[in-house]
Amino acid sequence: MSKSDPWNTTDQLDVETLAVMVERLEARAQHPAFVAMLDEYLDAMSIDTAASVLDLGCGTGVASRRICARPGFRGKCIGIDLSPYMVAEAGRLSTIEGRNDCVRFETGDTHSLGLADASFDAVVAHTLFSHVDDPLAVLGEAARVTRSGGKIAVFDGDYASQTFEQEDPEKSKADSETFIRSVVAQPRVLRQMPRLAKHHGLRILSVFPNMITDVGEADFWRSAVEAFRRLGPRSGLISAEAANSWADDQLRASDEGVFFASSNYYGYVLEKG
């Protein structure tokens, strides 16, 4: 497993850290730009026509809950996550939203699912691939459990492009690299997706390039800044004091109207032949 990315070891973390992660996932999931990107690829894969959907690395069930909320969706979802805490939280939130008749959540490892071949019409991996040890193996599992003609969606940040700017450009570059290495195992994996898809005989149907940028005031990226206070030091790459100092500097920039943070995001819709 990744030595630094806490999202890679959610089955081993304390409750306080997991609560920080849940807060970040849910804050991100409620942001209009993020919702739009999710809906964009769900529309492209015609998710409403799927009778069975697998949500890989489901976390709090952001993708499967959104699928179940679609007026035209009549199928069933299963969400799989490494963390029992996340599975419980996903179940709690789906209960609140009245989605229990549509989705259930289970613990499992996306590298080795233990599910039958060709058992799903569609598979969704929403913000998973940047955190796994072996992206090729995970995509292989997704392909294995997808029926012929079924769709696989892979969506994540292109974290190699992520930046948080500061007054000193060189310090900005160094600190952004530390941020990325502290919370992401595979920062370039979305750039590798065409090669990974070809390896497994998957056809690329659609690609959706997007960017989320906050200029002047922290909006989408505020919850990421706050989460880094707790998650960054777990990597061993930055001290708690340094993480807090960095976060304070980012929020001060927001208060002063000079904040800048940005990252590319990509959504792929793949088809199994």
C-alpha positions as CSV (number, residue, x, y, z in Angstrom):
1,M,0.0,0.0,0.0
2,S,1.0,3.6,-0.4
3,K,3.2,4.8,2.4
4,S,1.8,8.3,2.4
5,D,-1.8,8.4,1.0
6,P,-4.3,8.1,3.9
7,W,-7.1,7.4,1.5
8,N,-5.3,4.2,0.6
9,T,-5.5,2.8,4.2
10,T,-9.0,3.9,5.3
11,D,-9.5,0.4,6.9
12,Q,-6.7,1.3,9.4
13,L,-7.4,4.8,10.4
14,D,-8.8,6.2,13.6
15,V,-12.4,7.5,13.8
16,E,-11.3,11.1,14.1
17,T,-9.3,11.0,10.9
18,L,-12.1,9.2,9.1
19,A,-14.6,11.8,10.2
20,V,-12.4,14.4,8.5
21,M,-12.4,12.4,5.4
22,V,-16.2,12.1,5.4
23,E,-16.5,15.8,5.8
24,R,-14.3,16.4,2.8
25,L,-16.1,13.9,0.7
26,E,-19.5,15.3,1.5
27,A,-18.5,18.9,1.1
28,R,-17.0,18.1,-2.3
29,A,-20.1,16.1,-3.3
30,Q,-22.4,19.0,-2.6
31,H,-20.5,21.5,-4.7
32,P,-22.3,22.4,-8.0
33,A,-19.2,22.0,-10.1
34,F,-18.5,18.5,-8.7
35,V,-22.1,17.5,-9.1
36,A,-22.1,18.6,-12.7
37,M,-19.0,16.5,-13.5
38,L,-20.6,13.5,-11.9
39,D,-23.9,13.9,-13.8
40,E,-21.9,14.5,-17.0
41,Y,-20.4,11.1,-17.1
42,L,-23.5,9.3,-15.7
43,D,-25.5,10.8,-18.6
44,A,-22.8,9.7,-21.1
45,M,-22.9,6.1,-19.9
46,S,-26.7,6.0,-20.0
47,I,-26.8,4.9,-16.4
48,D,-30.6,5.0,-16.2
49,T,-30.7,2.0,-18.5
50,A,-28.5,-0.2,-16.2
51,A,-30.2,-2.8,-14.1
52,S,-27.1,-3.4,-11.9
53,V,-24.4,-0.9,-11.0
54,L,-21.2,-1.4,-9.0
55,D,-19.8,1.6,-7.2
56,L,-16.1,0.9,-6.6
57,G,-14.3,2.5,-3.7
58,C,-17.7,4.1,-2.8
59,G,-16.6,6.1,0.3
60,T,-19.8,7.7,1.6
61,G,-21.7,6.5,-1.5
62,V,-21.5,9.8,-3.4
63,A,-21.9,8.2,-6.8
64,S,-24.4,5.5,-6.0
65,R,-26.6,7.8,-4.0
66,R,-26.6,10.2,-6.9
67,I,-27.5,7.4,-9.3
68,C,-30.3,6.3,-7.1
69,A,-31.7,9.9,-6.9
70,R,-32.0,10.0,-10.7
71,P,-35.7,9.9,-11.7
72,G,-35.1,7.5,-14.5
73,F,-33.0,5.0,-12.7
74,R,-34.8,1.8,-11.8
75,G,-31.9,-0.5,-11.1
76,K,-29.9,-1.6,-8.1
77,C,-26.5,-0.4,-6.9
78,I,-23.8,-2.1,-4.7
79,G,-21.1,0.1,-3.2
80,I,-17.8,-1.5,-2.2
81,D,-15.3,0.2,0.1
82,L,-12.2,-0.9,2.0
83,S,-13.3,0.9,5.2
84,P,-16.1,-0.5,7.4
85,Y,-16.5,3.1,8.7
86,M,-17.1,4.5,5.3
87,V,-19.5,1.6,4.5
88,A,-21.5,2.4,7.7
89,E,-21.5,6.1,6.8
90,A,-22.7,5.4,3.3
91,G,-25.5,3.3,4.7
92,R,-26.5,6.0,7.2
93,L,-26.6,8.7,4.5
94,S,-28.6,6.5,2.1
95,T,-31.1,5.8,4.8
96,I,-31.5,9.5,5.5
97,E,-32.1,10.1,1.8
98,G,-34.5,7.1,1.5
99,R,-32.3,5.2,-0.9
100,N,-32.1,1.8,0.9
101,D,-34.3,0.1,-1.6
102,C,-31.9,1.0,-4.3
103,V,-28.4,0.5,-2.9
104,R,-26.5,-1.5,-0.4
105,F,-22.9,-1.1,0.8
106,E,-20.3,-3.7,1.6
107,T,-16.6,-3.9,2.6
108,G,-14.2,-5.2,0.0
109,D,-10.9,-4.6,-1.8
110,T,-11.2,-3.2,-5.3
111,H,-8.0,-5.1,-6.3
112,S,-9.8,-8.4,-5.7
113,L,-13.5,-8.2,-5.6
114,G,-14.7,-11.7,-5.1
115,L,-17.7,-11.1,-7.4
116,A,-18.9,-13.1,-10.3
117,D,-17.7,-12.4,-13.8
118,A,-20.0,-10.3,-16.0
119,S,-22.4,-9.6,-13.1
120,F,-22.9,-5.9,-13.6
121,D,-24.3,-3.7,-16.4
122,A,-22.2,-0.7,-15.3
123,V,-19.3,0.0,-13.0
124,V,-18.4,3.4,-11.6
125,A,-15.1,4.3,-10.0
126,H,-15.6,7.8,-8.6
127,T,-12.4,9.4,-7.2
128,L,-10.9,5.9,-6.6
129,F,-8.0,5.4,-9.0
130,S,-5.7,8.2,-7.6
131,H,-5.6,6.3,-4.3
132,V,-5.1,2.6,-5.3
133,D,-1.9,0.6,-5.2
134,D,-2.3,-1.0,-8.6
135,P,-4.6,0.8,-11.1
136,L,-4.1,-1.8,-13.8
137,A,-5.4,-4.5,-11.4
138,V,-8.4,-2.5,-10.3
139,L,-9.4,-1.7,-13.8
140,G,-9.0,-5.4,-14.6
141,E,-11.4,-6.3,-11.8
142,A,-13.9,-3.6,-13.1
143,A,-13.7,-5.1,-16.6
144,R,-14.0,-8.7,-15.3
145,V,-17.3,-8.0,-13.5
146,T,-18.8,-5.9,-16.3
147,R,-20.9,-7.7,-18.8
148,S,-20.1,-7.5,-22.6
149,G,-21.4,-4.2,-23.9
150,G,-21.5,-2.8,-20.4
151,K,-20.0,0.6,-19.4
152,I,-17.2,1.5,-16.9
153,A,-16.8,5.1,-15.7
154,V,-13.5,6.3,-14.2
155,F,-13.5,9.8,-12.7
156,D,-10.8,11.4,-10.7
157,G,-8.6,14.4,-10.2
158,D,-5.5,14.8,-12.4
159,Y,-3.6,15.7,-9.2
160,A,-0.3,16.1,-11.0
161,S,-1.9,19.4,-12.2
162,Q,-3.0,20.5,-8.7
163,T,-1.6,23.7,-7.3
164,F,-2.2,26.0,-4.3
165,E,-0.4,29.3,-4.9
166,Q,1.4,31.4,-2.3
167,E,3.3,34.6,-2.4
168,D,6.6,32.9,-3.2
169,P,6.2,30.9,-6.5
170,E,9.1,28.5,-5.6
171,K,7.6,27.7,-2.2
172,S,4.2,27.3,-3.9
173,K,5.6,24.7,-6.2
174,A,7.4,22.8,-3.4
175,D,4.4,22.9,-1.0
176,S,2.0,21.8,-3.7
177,E,4.2,18.8,-4.4
178,T,4.2,17.9,-0.7
179,F,0.4,18.3,-0.6
180,I,0.0,15.9,-3.6
181,R,2.5,13.3,-2.3
182,S,0.8,13.4,1.2
183,V,-2.7,12.6,0.0
184,V,-2.5,11.0,-3.4
185,A,-0.9,7.6,-4.4
186,Q,-1.3,8.0,-8.2
187,P,-1.3,11.7,-9.2
188,R,-0.9,10.9,-13.0
189,V,-3.1,7.9,-13.3
190,L,-5.8,9.7,-15.4
191,R,-3.1,10.4,-18.0
192,Q,-2.4,6.7,-18.0
193,M,-6.0,5.6,-18.5
194,P,-5.9,5.2,-22.3
195,R,-3.0,2.7,-21.9
196,L,-4.7,0.9,-19.0
197,A,-8.0,0.7,-20.9
198,K,-6.2,-0.7,-24.0
199,H,-4.5,-3.4,-21.9
200,H,-7.9,-4.7,-20.8
201,G,-9.5,-4.4,-24.2
202,L,-11.8,-1.6,-23.2
203,R,-12.9,1.0,-25.7
204,I,-13.0,4.7,-24.8
205,L,-16.4,6.1,-25.6
206,S,-16.1,9.5,-24.0
207,V,-13.6,11.7,-22.2
208,F,-14.6,14.7,-20.2
209,P,-11.8,17.2,-19.3
210,N,-12.7,19.6,-16.6
211,M,-11.0,22.1,-14.3
212,I,-12.0,23.4,-10.9
213,T,-10.3,26.7,-10.0
214,D,-10.9,29.1,-7.1
215,V,-9.6,32.6,-7.6
216,G,-9.7,35.3,-5.0
217,E,-11.7,33.3,-2.4
218,A,-11.5,29.7,-1.4
219,D,-14.7,27.9,-2.2
220,F,-14.4,24.3,-3.6
221,W,-10.9,24.0,-2.2
222,R,-11.6,25.3,1.3
223,S,-12.6,21.9,2.6
224,A,-9.4,20.4,1.1
225,V,-7.3,23.0,2.9
226,E,-9.0,22.2,6.2
227,A,-8.7,18.5,5.7
228,F,-5.0,18.8,5.0
229,R,-4.4,19.9,8.6
230,R,-5.2,16.4,9.8
231,L,-4.4,14.3,6.8
232,G,-1.1,15.8,5.7
233,P,0.9,14.9,8.8
234,R,-0.2,11.3,8.6
235,S,2.0,10.9,5.6
236,G,5.1,11.6,7.5
237,L,6.1,14.1,4.8
238,I,5.0,17.2,6.7
239,S,4.7,18.1,10.4
240,A,1.4,19.1,12.0
241,E,2.9,22.5,12.7
242,A,3.9,22.9,9.0
243,A,0.5,21.7,7.8
244,N,-1.3,24.1,10.0
245,S,0.9,27.0,8.9
246,W,0.3,26.1,5.3
247,A,-3.5,25.9,5.8
248,D,-3.5,29.2,7.8
249,D,-1.6,30.9,4.9
250,Q,-4.2,29.6,2.4
251,L,-7.2,30.8,4.4
252,R,-5.5,34.1,5.0
253,A,-5.0,34.5,1.2
254,S,-8.7,33.8,0.8
255,D,-9.6,36.4,3.4
256,E,-7.4,38.9,1.5
257,G,-8.9,38.0,-1.8
258,V,-5.7,36.6,-3.3
259,F,-6.4,32.9,-3.1
260,F,-5.6,30.6,-6.1
261,A,-6.0,26.9,-6.2
262,S,-6.8,24.6,-9.2
263,S,-6.8,21.1,-10.5
264,N,-7.8,19.3,-13.6
265,Y,-10.4,16.5,-13.5
266,Y,-11.1,13.8,-16.1
267,G,-14.0,11.5,-16.6
268,Y,-13.7,8.5,-18.9
269,V,-16.5,6.3,-20.1
270,L,-15.3,2.9,-21.3
271,E,-17.1,0.0,-23.0
272,K,-16.4,-3.6,-22.6
273,G,-16.4,-5.5,-25.9
